């Protein structure tokens, strides 16, 4: 079974790339983030023609998550218990969707960016992560994966130049502690040992061409999931060329 996660940065703009990715790597389940559309706006005919079912959550041109599966799509859940909202007035955002695919519970997650450490969005990010952790305790007894764009660089090696991120989000002690707390609870990040390197490169100043990126896309597995992982890789080629997302897909193979 092959699972992939990708912040696609607009599914409508990159549907051709999504279809090509599925074909090229024979992916069974693809978790998408930042789809940037309502469900009724998504171009799904090509995916469905390939035998994929799609579950999506999106309310506007921001955020948005989806699961694309050819091995089943059961017990779909939009949002996790206690997931906080954002805005004034506070409203839910489309940042989490879960489903059972081929006997594996998969959550596509788009963690809030945080913006700046002194911004209310940063506090929202930490609250979001804390509530995810609280809900995730109940998911570890079955093969489960928490996949997606975490907007956190857990170590200094996950940043092309950590000095440039002084006083920035993604590298603060509180964010890293929130990520580590999930690992301490028994979740295992299953891609790092197989797939070193960055997963995100800003469009700014040819950062991809200069390999000045961040590693912020991860797959955290429950014990029953992690023990089945046989390999992983980052599809860097997908970040290249005209019209690419600023993230590369991360692909994981299961026994």
Buried (B, 14 or more C-beta within 10 A) or exposed (E): BBBBBBBBBBBEBBBEBBBEBBEEBEBBBBBBBBBBBBBEBBBBEEBEEEEBBBBBBBBEEEBBBBBBBBBBBEEBBBBBEEBBEBEEEEEBBBBBBBBBBBEBBBBBBBBBBBBEBEEEBBBBBBBBBBBBBEBBEEBBEBBBBBBBBBBBBBEEEBBBEBEEBEEBBBBBEBBBBBBBEBEEEBBBBBBBEBBEEBBBBEEEEEBBEEEBBBBBBBBBBBBBBBEBBEBBBBBBEBBEEEEBBBBBBBBBBBE
